[in-house]
Amino acid sequence: MVLSERIAAYDQFILDLDGCVWVGEEGTPGVAGAIDALRADGRRVAFATNDPRSADEDFVTKLWSIGVRASLGDVVTVGGATRYLLHERHSGRTAFVIGADSFRRHVAEAGLHVLNGTDLASRADVVAVAGTHGIDGDDLRLAMLALRRGADLVATSRDPVYPTAEGLAPGTGAIVAAVEYCSGATATIVGKPEVGLFETALDRLGEGETLVVGDRLDSDVAAAAAAGLDSALVLTGGTSV
């Protein structure tokens, strides 16, 4: 595969995952061959995702399953970025977590004592929120009580939806909106459109002309603009015309 003149102008690429590299369990058409062609031409590739529902190693496994070679160092996840922020700002404090088991592990690994399932959950110092397939009214109630008592609210993103093989599904932002609405708190956002994921990716990639490729104007493209990077929008995920 010969790189186009526009693509050849870049030394390295930061690719979103959901809606860009894959949709559901399937790779987007031609993605493995395109990434192979970039690497064969000496271009560097990293991946940056707002998806908080899986462990870091699960993303690597999934990339291999669709024919894309990857290591943990190639993938920058919002779960890992949240772990870093919580460790820097809140280590040693208590937390109530809304999110998948893998996200709860990130919070614990940051040095916070997770109070989920205890009588003290509503008195946590920090409420950490990420997208999850399972949330109920009691989660919202406990988060609200902790926040109204002065807890800090940290969330992985405000993405309203994410793409699946069956169409769009509610994203982390839908949960964050509910928590903010009932508590009056405002979340600190870790993932895109904040620039932290891209800064980490650039640290790993090194210097060079960089192109960000993603499927959302309000996260991928907005984060690229905030970081001073060029971007390309694909129509395989959360954006259509």
C-alpha positions in Angstrom: 0.0 0.0 0.0 1.4 3.4 -1.0 0.8 6.3 1.4 -1.0 9.3 0.0 0.8 12.6 -0.2 -1.2 14.0 2.7 -0.6 11.0 5.0 3.1 10.9 4.1 3.4 14.4 5.5 3.1 13.0 9.0 5.7 11.1 11.1 3.3 9.6 13.6 -0.4 8.9 14.2 -2.6 8.8 17.3 -5.7 6.7 16.6 -8.9 6.5 18.6 -10.2 2.9 19.1 -14.0 2.8 19.4 -15.6 3.9 16.2 -12.2 4.3 14.5 -10.1 1.2 14.7 -13.1 -1.0 15.6 -16.8 -1.0 16.1 -18.0 -3.6 18.5 -15.8 -6.6 18.2 -14.9 -6.1 14.5 -12.1 -4.0 13.0 -13.2 -1.2 10.7 -12.7 -2.1 7.0 -9.0 -2.1 6.0 -7.7 -0.9 9.3 -5.1 -3.6 9.9 -3.6 -3.2 6.5 -3.5 0.6 6.8 -1.7 0.4 10.1 0.7 -2.2 8.7 1.4 0.2 5.8 2.1 3.1 8.1 4.6 1.1 10.1 6.2 -0.4 7.0 6.9 3.1 5.8 8.5 4.0 9.2 5.6 5.8 10.7 4.9 5.5 14.4 1.4 4.6 15.7 -0.2 5.0 19.1 -3.8 4.5 20.3 -5.7 6.7 22.7 -9.1 5.7 24.1 -11.8 7.2 26.3 -13.3 3.7 26.8 -13.1 3.0 30.6 -14.8 -0.4 30.5 -11.8 -2.7 29.9 -8.4 -3.2 31.4 -5.4 -1.9 29.5 -4.2 -5.4 28.5 -7.7 -6.2 27.1 -7.3 -3.4 24.5 -4.0 -5.0 23.4 -5.6 -8.4 23.1 -8.4 -7.0 21.1 -6.0 -5.2 18.7 -4.2 -8.4 18.1 -7.6 -10.2 17.5 -8.3 -7.8 14.6 -4.9 -8.2 13.1 -3.2 -5.1 14.6 0.2 -5.7 16.4 0.3 -3.8 19.7 1.9 -3.7 23.1 0.8 -2.0 26.3 3.2 0.9 25.5 1.2 1.6 22.3 -2.1 2.1 24.1 -3.0 5.1 26.2 -6.2 4.5 28.1 -8.4 6.8 30.1 -8.5 4.3 32.9 -4.7 4.5 33.2 -4.8 8.3 33.0 -7.4 8.4 35.7 -5.3 6.2 37.9 -2.4 8.6 37.5 -4.5 11.7 38.3 -6.0 10.1 41.4 -2.6 9.0 42.6 -1.2 12.5 42.2 -4.2 14.3 43.8 -6.0 11.9 46.1 -3.8 9.0 47.2 -4.7 7.8 50.7 -8.2 9.1 50.5 -11.5 7.1 50.2 -13.5 6.6 47.1 -16.9 5.6 45.8 -16.7 4.2 42.3 -19.3 4.0 39.5 -17.7 1.9 36.8 -16.6 -1.5 35.6 -14.5 -3.8 37.8 -11.4 -2.8 35.7 -12.0 0.8 36.5 -12.5 0.1 40.2 -9.1 -1.6 40.1 -7.5 1.5 38.6 -8.9 3.6 41.5 -7.6 1.1 44.1 -4.2 1.0 42.4 -4.0 4.8 42.7 -3.8 4.4 46.4 -7.5 5.1 47.3 -9.5 2.9 49.6 -12.7 1.9 47.7 -15.8 2.0 49.9 -18.2 0.3 47.5 -20.3 -2.3 49.4 -19.6 -0.7 52.8 -21.8 1.4 55.1 -19.3 4.3 54.6 -19.8 4.6 50.8 -21.9 7.8 51.1 -19.1 9.4 53.0 -16.3 8.9 50.5 -13.8 11.7 49.8 -13.9 11.1 46.1 -16.5 9.9 43.6 -15.0 8.4 40.5 -17.2 7.8 37.5 -16.7 5.9 34.3 -19.0 4.2 31.8 -20.4 0.9 32.7 -23.1 -1.5 31.5 -24.5 -1.8 35.0 -25.7 1.2 37.1 -28.7 1.5 39.3 -30.5 4.1 41.4 -28.5 3.2 44.5 -25.2 4.1 42.8 -26.6 7.5 42.0 -28.0 8.0 45.5 -24.7 7.1 47.2 -22.7 9.3 44.8 -25.1 12.1 45.4 -24.8 11.9 49.1 -21.0 11.8 49.1 -20.8 14.8 46.7 -23.3 16.8 48.7 -21.1 16.2 51.7 -18.2 17.7 49.8 -16.6 14.8 47.9 -14.6 15.6 44.8 -16.0 14.3 41.5 -13.6 12.8 38.9 -14.9 11.3 35.6 -13.3 9.7 32.6 -15.1 11.7 29.9 -18.3 13.4 28.9 -18.8 11.2 25.8 -22.6 11.0 25.5 -22.6 7.8 23.4 -20.2 5.2 22.0 -20.6 3.0 18.9 -21.5 -0.7 19.0 -22.3 -3.2 16.3 -26.0 -2.6 17.2 -25.7 1.2 16.9 -24.9 3.9 19.5 -25.1 3.2 23.2 -25.2 5.6 26.2 -21.6 6.6 27.1 -19.9 7.8 30.3 -21.2 11.3 29.7 -24.8 10.1 30.3 -23.9 8.9 33.7 -21.8 11.9 34.6 -24.7 14.2 33.6 -27.0 12.3 36.0 -24.5 12.5 38.9 -23.9 16.2 38.3 -27.6 17.0 38.0 -28.6 15.4 41.3 -25.6 16.5 43.3 -24.8 20.0 42.0 -21.2 19.0 41.6 -19.0 19.6 38.5 -16.7 16.8 37.5 -13.0 17.0 36.7 -12.7 15.3 33.3 -9.6 13.2 32.6 -10.1 12.0 29.0 -10.6 13.7 25.7 -11.3 16.5 24.9 -8.7 17.2 27.7 -5.2 16.9 26.3 -3.7 14.5 28.8 -4.1 11.3 26.8 -2.4 12.9 23.8 0.4 14.3 25.9 1.1 10.8 27.2 0.9 9.4 23.6 3.4 12.1 22.4 5.8 11.3 25.2 5.8 7.7 24.0 6.0 8.4 20.3 8.7 11.1 20.4 9.0 14.2 18.3 7.5 14.5 14.8 4.5 15.8 12.8 1.5 14.1 14.3 -2.0 13.4 13.0 -4.9 12.4 15.3 -7.6 10.2 13.8 -10.9 9.8 15.5 -14.7 9.6 15.1 -15.9 12.4 17.3 -15.7 16.1 16.8 -16.4 16.9 20.4 -13.6 14.6 21.9 -11.0 13.5 19.3 -10.9 16.5 17.1 -11.4 18.9 20.0 -8.6 17.4 22.0 -6.3 17.5 19.0 -7.1 21.2 18.5 -6.4 21.9 22.2 -3.1 20.1 21.9 -2.1 21.9 18.8 -2.3 18.8 16.6 -3.8 18.2 13.2 -6.7 15.8 13.0 -8.8 13.7 10.7 -12.4 12.7 11.2 -13.7 9.3 10.2 -17.3 8.5 9.7 -17.2 4.9 11.0 -18.4 5.6 14.5 -20.0 8.5 16.4 -20.2 11.0 13.6 -22.1 10.8 10.3 -23.2 13.1 7.6 
